[in-house]
Amino acid sequence: MQIHAHGALVRFENGELASINESEVAAYRLFLEHAMQSEREIELAIVQRNRRLEAKVLPIQRDDAFEERLLHFNQGEESESDDDSRAAPPQRRRRFVPKKRDDLHP
């Protein structure tokens, strides 16, 4: 991938080249730069323009590092909630009050 002043150029797995227009690069510049630096593959939508291929960035991407951190966080939360569920529920006393009646004699 190359990012330049008028957009970006990407090479697909099959060797074909496609361009990403300037407005797409402006909207997703940080994401594209991060993907380029970490050499991570990203998902693109391909649009055929005459003889050229144009790529559009798909806004929803999966961040594997974030997913792994989230998984560890959730596992930690589950272990704490399991300990709480094993403990006996707190004892509560209920007090019953008889219903008041106006007519005490039948």
C-alpha positions in Angstrom: 0.0 0.0 0.0 1.2 3.5 -0.8 -0.5 6.6 0.6 0.1 9.8 -1.4 -1.4 13.3 -1.8 -4.2 12.3 -4.2 -5.3 9.0 -2.6 -3.7 5.6 -2.2 -2.6 2.6 -4.2 -3.2 -0.9 -2.9 -2.1 -4.3 -4.2 -4.4 -7.2 -3.8 -3.4 -10.8 -2.9 -3.8 -11.8 -6.6 -1.3 -9.0 -7.7 -3.8 -6.5 -9.1 -3.5 -2.8 -8.3 -6.4 -0.5 -7.3 -6.6 3.1 -6.2 -8.4 4.6 -3.3 -9.7 8.1 -3.9 -8.6 11.2 -2.0 -11.9 11.5 0.0 -11.7 7.9 1.2 -8.1 8.4 2.3 -9.0 11.6 4.1 -11.7 9.9 6.1 -9.7 6.8 7.0 -6.1 8.1 6.9 -5.2 7.0 10.5 -6.7 3.5 9.9 -4.8 3.1 6.6 -1.5 4.3 8.0 -1.8 2.0 11.0 -2.6 -1.0 8.7 0.3 -0.1 6.5 2.8 0.2 9.4 1.7 -3.1 11.0 1.5 -4.8 7.6 -2.1 -5.9 8.5 -4.5 -6.9 5.7 -7.7 -4.9 5.5 -11.0 -5.5 3.7 -11.8 -3.4 0.7 -14.8 -3.2 -1.6 -13.8 -3.3 -5.3 -15.5 -1.1 -7.9 -14.6 -1.4 -11.6 -14.2 2.0 -13.3 -13.6 1.6 -17.1 -10.3 -0.4 -17.1 -9.2 0.6 -13.6 -10.1 -0.9 -10.3 -11.1 1.4 -7.5 -11.2 0.3 -3.9 -13.4 1.6 -1.1 -12.5 1.1 2.6 -15.1 -0.9 4.5 -15.8 1.0 7.8 -16.2 -2.0 10.1 -12.9 -3.7 10.7 -11.8 -6.3 13.3 -9.0 -5.5 15.6 -7.5 -8.8 16.7 -5.5 -7.2 19.6 -8.6 -5.5 20.9 -10.7 -8.6 20.6 -8.1 -10.5 22.6 -7.9 -7.9 25.4 -11.7 -7.8 25.5 -11.8 -11.6 25.8 -9.4 -11.5 28.8 -11.4 -8.7 30.4 -14.6 -10.7 30.0 -13.0 -13.8 31.4 -11.9 -11.8 34.5 -15.4 -10.5 35.0 -16.9 -13.9 34.7 -14.6 -15.4 37.4 -15.6 -12.6 39.8 -19.3 -13.1 39.1 -18.9 -16.9 39.6 -17.5 -16.3 43.1 -20.4 -14.0 43.9 -23.0 -16.5 42.6 -21.5 -19.3 44.8 -21.9 -17.3 48.0 -25.2 -17.7 49.8 -27.7 -15.0 49.2 -28.2 -12.5 52.1 -30.7 -13.5 54.7 -33.8 -11.3 54.7 -36.5 -11.2 57.3 -40.0 -10.6 56.2 -42.5 -9.1 58.4 -46.2 -9.8 57.8 -48.7 -7.3 58.9 -52.3 -8.3 59.3 -54.8 -6.6 57.0 -56.8 -3.9 58.8 -60.5 -4.2 58.7 -63.1 -1.7 59.5 -65.7 -4.2 60.5 -64.3 -6.4 63.3 -67.6 -8.2 63.8 -69.2 -10.4 61.1 
